[in-house]
Amino acid sequence: MPKPGSPEWKARRAQILTDELSQPLRWWYLSYADDDGFRGGLLLEAHGELHAIELAQRLNLSPGGQVLILEVPSEVAATLQAESKGRLLSKPELERLFDEKPVQ
């Protein structure tokens, strides 16, 4: 595995992003955390995982820390309210959105 930031790493990242951009748009859940705990969650439409992460950063929606990313099934994405998409959500907002199930 190339060292992060190396020319090989940058080339591989660019290739992954190019490959993802040929895929259809899908909804993704990004969950951010650091040593202090949960920092926020985000529902974002993107072509793939790397595209979603980069899009969150470009839109200044990423609170920093480590990110866990999961594809949102299309049947779930179709039920989400517009106001919950494309913005950083708190733990209580996510719990309400997903029927009070604990947020990881």
N, C-alpha and C positions, 0 to 999 in steps of 0.2 A: 504494500500500500504506500503510495507516495506521501511524503511529508506535507501536511497542510501549508498552503501558501507557495509551495514549490511550483515550477513551471509544469511539471507532470500533473500535479494535483489540479492546477487551474485548467489545464487542457481537458482532464477527465471531467471536471465540473461543467465545463462548457459543453462537452459532448452529451452529458446527462441532460442538461437543460435543453439542448437542441432536440434530443429524442423526446423529452417530455412535451415540448411545445407542439409536437405533431399529434399529440393525444387530445381527445375531447376535454372540454372543461368539466370538472367534477368538484364537489364540495369536500372540504377538508376541515378537520378539527385540529387545531394546534393548541397544546397545553404547555404553558411556560412555568418553570419552577427554578429555584436556586437553593442554596443552603438554608435560606430562611423559610422556604416552603413555596406554596402556590403563588404565582404572580399574575395569572390571568389566562383566559381561554379565548379562542378566536375561531370563528367559522368563516371560511374564505373560499371562494371559487377560484380554482387554478387548474393548470394542466397536469400537475404532478406534485410530488412532495417538495422537491427542490424549488420549483416554481412558486409554490405556496409560501415557503420560508422566505424566499427573496422578495416576493410581493409584499408580505407582511412588513419586512424591513423597509422597503421603498415607500410604503404608505405610512410609515412611522407608527405601526400598530404593535410591533414587537416590544415587550417590556424588558427583554434581555433574559439571560439565564439559559438553561437547557430547554430544548423543545421536544415534546413527544407529538407525533403527528399520525392521525388516523383518517382514512377515507370515510366520509359519511355516506352510508347507503342512500341511494337515490330516493327510496320510499320515505326515509327519515328526512332527508333534505327538503323534500316537497312539503313537509308539514311545518317547517321552521318559519317563524315570523320574520318579515323583512327587517325589522328593527334589531334583530339578533344577529344579522349577518354583516360581516365587514367592519366590526368594531370589537375592541377588547372588552370581554365580559368578566364580571366578578364571579366568585364562587357561588354566592346566593343566586345570581342571575342564571347561571348554568344549571343549578339545582332546580330552579323553577322551570326552566326551559325543558329539562329532561325529567320532568315529573318527580322532583324531590329525590332522585337517586343521587347518592353521594358522588361528588366530583373527585377524581384522583389527581 
